[in-house]
Amino acid sequence: MIQHTSRLCKGYLSKKESDASDDLNSELFTLTYGALVTQLCKDYENDEEVNKQLDKMGYNIGVRLIEDFLARSSIGRCQDFRETADVIAKVAFKMYLGITPSVTNWSPAGDELSLILESNPLVDFVELPDNHSSLVYSNLLCGVLRGALEMVQMAVDVKFAQDTLRGDNVTEIRMKFIKRMEENLPAGDE
Amino acid sequence: MADEALFQFLHNEVIQYIYKSSEHGEMENGRCITKLENMGFRVGQGLIERFTKDTARFKDELDVMKFICKDFWTCVFKKQIDNLRTNHQGIYVLQDNKFRLLTQLSAGKQYLEHAPKYLAFTCGLVRGGLSNLGVKSIVTAEVSVMPACKFQVMIQKM
């Protein structure tokens, strides 16, 4: 099954010069996430189903997280998708996961981009066993982004293009802007 | 970093997931509580292992419990346990007057019947932490007025 090998920890602790308890707190999230994925793998027959569940759960978290984020950051409305991407990478990711992905690979139309994560806190201590090669371990993140942006009237498609857990050098999240959504007016406003 | 908020969101979502596909009834509720407790157990084991890497050996059982109440609780919930009581015969009661995972739920008696769901994971967390410190235990929780709650640790002789 998915292992949490603390022997892999050597590099991790020296990586961040933050307070010991800071490290531990992010580990609470990381370890809990690992326990969740393990449970999902037990509950569902195949990786595709687990991926879907992670996305759904991420979505549920995202629609609530956005309020928390806006309250903490007091960021105003973003002018365009580029600004949105910058805020996600430089403010949101930093605030919740302590990392700052780089924003690159913009499509010519400016509606698609990549978030490149040099490191992914979710996968600390994680190894994927051979029989879970289609598992997108961090798929929760895609759902979170999708849910959060939907609450600010942006429909996006988010998926992992590269994953260090599956042998790639970096972790790459590909985000595509689909459309701006209508704000829901309260009923009886005709 | 606002990872405490992130953990709380995840914790709540995990509870929703565990309960959503289950039917109502005593049996199912018990099964769900057990699942949550077991998840907490695994996390507690991992967490304490990393946390106590450089800590000196504990003098005795009470020392271990004080560590849980002060250092461990502070690390996980950003505050200490408010009150620790023991009968010096293996039973400890840890009181948290403002338990972080309940503050969002209610301040009083509303939703009291749902409180156990929000305590199960933490019971496992404590049990797992103690387990990897060489202490076998049974951990339960009770709450009468949120967000205060009591965790009861019963040490099991190995």
Interface residues (C-beta under 8 A of the other chain):
Chain A: H4 S6 C9 S21 D22 D23 L24 N25 S26 E27 L28 F29 L31 T32 Y33 G34 A35 L36 T38 Q39 Q53 M57 N60 I61 R64 L65 D68 R72 K94 M95 Y96 L97 G98 F125
Chain B: M1 A2 D3 E4 A5 L6 F7 F9 L10 H11 E13 V14 Q16 Y17 I18 K35 M39 G40 R42 V43 G46 L47 E49 R50 F51 T74 C75 V76 F121
